[in-house]
Amino acid sequence: MENKVLNYGVGTKVIMKKPHPCGTNLWEITRTGADIKIKCINCGRTVLIPRIEFNKKLKKIVEEEENKWKIRKN
């Protein structure tokens, strides 16, 4: 069994294997933890999925939040 390290967080856009009934398969992660909350980019519907199930249904990480890794210098 292959161990994958998946780097995603709040604000990351992902593509799931099956499309949403509205016609798109592009989602934005709005909450992480034991469960992952994702929001459909097209219609705005939110879905709460257990992390293990989310990792199985995840097809591709499209875009990570740009400001997450920037370090502020004051």
Backbone as CSV, one residue per row, in Angstrom:
resi,resn,N_x,N_y,N_z,CA_x,CA_y,CA_z,C_x,C_y,C_z
1,MET,0.841,-1.178,0.000,0.000,0.000,0.000,0.887,1.243,0.000
2,GLU,0.543,2.189,-0.835,1.343,3.393,-1.003,0.870,4.484,-0.048
3,ASN,1.801,5.098,0.677,1.470,6.198,1.574,1.680,7.517,0.839
4,LYS,0.597,8.277,0.657,0.677,9.567,0.007,0.554,10.651,1.063
5,VAL,1.340,11.680,0.923,1.216,12.844,1.787,0.428,13.881,1.000
6,LEU,-0.764,14.183,1.466,-1.622,15.142,0.788,-1.567,16.456,1.543
7,ASN,-1.143,17.505,0.863,-1.066,18.820,1.472,-2.240,19.658,0.999
8,TYR,-3.206,19.838,1.863,-4.329,20.712,1.577,-4.787,21.343,2.885
9,GLY,-5.436,22.472,2.759,-5.926,23.196,3.921,-7.103,24.056,3.515
10,VAL,-7.532,24.902,4.419,-8.656,25.790,4.142,-8.270,26.731,3.005
11,GLY,-9.139,26.847,2.024,-8.892,27.704,0.868,-8.338,26.972,-0.337
12,THR,-7.949,25.707,-0.179,-7.411,24.925,-1.290,-8.548,24.485,-2.207
13,LYS,-8.332,24.602,-3.510,-9.318,24.147,-4.486,-8.910,22.757,-4.962
14,VAL,-9.901,21.847,-5.013,-9.640,20.460,-5.378,-10.641,19.992,-6.423
15,ILE,-10.260,18.953,-7.154,-11.153,18.289,-8.097,-11.441,16.907,-7.538
16,MET,-12.725,16.568,-7.443,-13.139,15.266,-6.943,-13.379,14.324,-8.123
17,LYS,-13.409,13.011,-7.853,-13.569,12.024,-8.921,-14.938,12.110,-9.589
18,LYS,-15.999,12.252,-8.793,-17.350,12.330,-9.352,-17.831,13.781,-9.335
19,PRO,-18.480,14.230,-10.413,-18.966,15.610,-10.439,-20.202,15.793,-9.558
20,HIS,-20.420,17.024,-9.127,-21.609,17.393,-8.368,-22.794,17.420,-9.339
21,PRO,-24.022,17.189,-8.884,-25.176,17.220,-9.795,-25.348,18.536,-10.557
22,CYS,-24.773,19.633,-10.067,-24.885,20.910,-10.780,-23.981,20.949,-12.015
23,GLY,-23.061,19.972,-12.140,-22.261,19.868,-13.353,-20.771,20.111,-13.199
24,THR,-20.301,20.515,-12.028,-18.871,20.766,-11.856,-18.276,19.801,-10.839
25,ASN,-16.975,19.589,-10.919,-16.309,18.768,-9.905,-15.206,19.555,-9.205
26,LEU,-15.287,20.890,-9.273,-14.334,21.781,-8.611,-14.913,22.241,-7.275
27,TRP,-14.142,22.026,-6.203,-14.586,22.333,-4.837,-13.524,23.144,-4.121
28,GLU,-13.945,23.881,-3.086,-13.026,24.611,-2.220,-13.162,24.081,-0.800
29,ILE,-12.043,23.802,-0.146,-12.063,23.300,1.225,-12.331,24.480,2.159
30,THR,-13.359,24.339,3.008,-13.716,25.415,3.938,-13.441,25.043,5.388
31,ARG,-13.203,23.751,5.683,-12.888,23.327,7.044,-12.106,22.026,6.999
32,THR,-11.119,21.885,7.886,-10.388,20.633,7.974,-10.417,20.141,9.415
33,GLY,-10.143,18.883,9.583,-10.141,18.246,10.896,-10.358,16.757,10.663
34,ALA,-11.097,16.095,11.540,-11.433,14.691,11.329,-12.347,14.566,10.117
35,ASP,-13.142,15.609,9.885,-14.010,15.699,8.712,-13.535,16.871,7.862
36,ILE,-13.783,16.791,6.562,-13.428,17.862,5.636,-14.729,18.469,5.114
37,LYS,-14.844,19.783,5.186,-16.020,20.473,4.647,-15.608,21.135,3.345
38,ILE,-16.334,20.801,2.268,-16.023,21.370,0.962,-17.237,22.117,0.419
39,LYS,-16.959,23.140,-0.385,-18.008,23.976,-0.962,-17.899,23.922,-2.480
40,CYS,-19.017,23.660,-3.146,-19.050,23.614,-4.607,-18.810,25.021,-5.156
41,ILE,-17.896,25.145,-6.097,-17.562,26.441,-6.679,-18.715,26.966,-7.533
42,ASN,-19.463,26.087,-8.182,-20.524,26.489,-9.102,-21.794,26.940,-8.381
43,CYS,-22.322,26.107,-7.479,-23.624,26.404,-6.869,-23.553,26.819,-5.398
44,GLY,-22.407,26.611,-4.735,-22.257,27.040,-3.353,-22.698,26.035,-2.303
45,ARG,-23.119,24.854,-2.696,-23.543,23.822,-1.746,-22.351,23.332,-0.948
46,THR,-22.550,23.088,0.356,-21.461,22.568,1.185,-21.744,21.125,1.575
47,VAL,-20.665,20.346,1.680,-20.755,18.929,2.012,-19.681,18.627,3.059
48,LEU,-20.040,17.842,4.078,-19.103,17.426,5.119,-18.791,15.952,4.906
49,ILE,-17.502,15.628,4.704,-17.070,14.266,4.377,-15.989,13.848,5.371
50,PRO,-16.040,12.601,5.870,-14.936,12.116,6.709,-13.615,12.157,5.929
51,ARG,-12.514,12.460,6.614,-11.205,12.639,5.969,-10.786,11.422,5.144
52,ILE,-10.988,10.227,5.645,-10.586,9.016,4.921,-11.350,8.900,3.606
53,GLU,-12.657,9.151,3.654,-13.485,9.102,2.447,-13.082,10.213,1.469
54,PHE,-12.785,11.411,2.000,-12.347,12.528,1.170,-11.074,12.177,0.415
55,ASN,-10.103,11.570,1.116,-8.835,11.205,0.478,-9.038,10.174,-0.625
56,LYS,-10.011,9.281,-0.469,-10.295,8.291,-1.510,-10.948,8.930,-2.726
57,LYS,-11.819,9.932,-2.503,-12.565,10.560,-3.596,-11.826,11.713,-4.260
58,LEU,-10.705,12.138,-3.675,-9.928,13.245,-4.211,-9.202,12.810,-5.484
59,LYS,-9.344,13.614,-6.528,-8.665,13.320,-7.791,-7.404,14.163,-7.940
60,LYS,-7.512,15.474,-7.650,-6.378,16.363,-7.898,-6.503,17.622,-7.033
61,ILE,-5.368,18.098,-6.526,-5.322,19.383,-5.837,-4.967,20.428,-6.888
62,VAL,-5.878,21.379,-7.103,-5.716,22.344,-8.185,-4.897,23.543,-7.744
63,GLU,-5.289,24.142,-6.630,-4.686,25.419,-6.252,-4.686,25.533,-4.736
64,GLU,-3.547,25.900,-4.184,-3.463,26.108,-2.749,-3.572,27.591,-2.457
65,GLU,-3.997,27.899,-1.249,-4.123,29.295,-0.849,-2.749,29.945,-0.921
66,GLU,-2.648,31.060,-1.625,-1.356,31.697,-1.868,-0.764,32.319,-0.605
67,ASN,-1.589,32.878,0.242,-1.089,33.604,1.409,-0.689,32.687,2.551
68,LYS,-0.963,31.405,2.444,-0.717,30.488,3.548,0.766,30.360,3.872
69,TRP,1.625,30.360,2.862,3.031,30.077,3.090,3.904,31.333,3.119
70,LYS,3.319,32.502,2.979,4.090,33.738,3.007,4.405,34.110,4.457
71,ILE,5.609,34.587,4.664,6.036,35.014,6.001,6.020,36.540,6.023
72,ARG,5.351,37.075,7.024,5.290,38.534,7.149,6.532,39.048,7.850
73,LYS,7.071,40.125,7.317,8.200,40.801,7.957,7.743,42.209,8.337
74,ASN,7.743,42.483,9.626,7.309,43.803,10.099,8.475,44.712,10.347
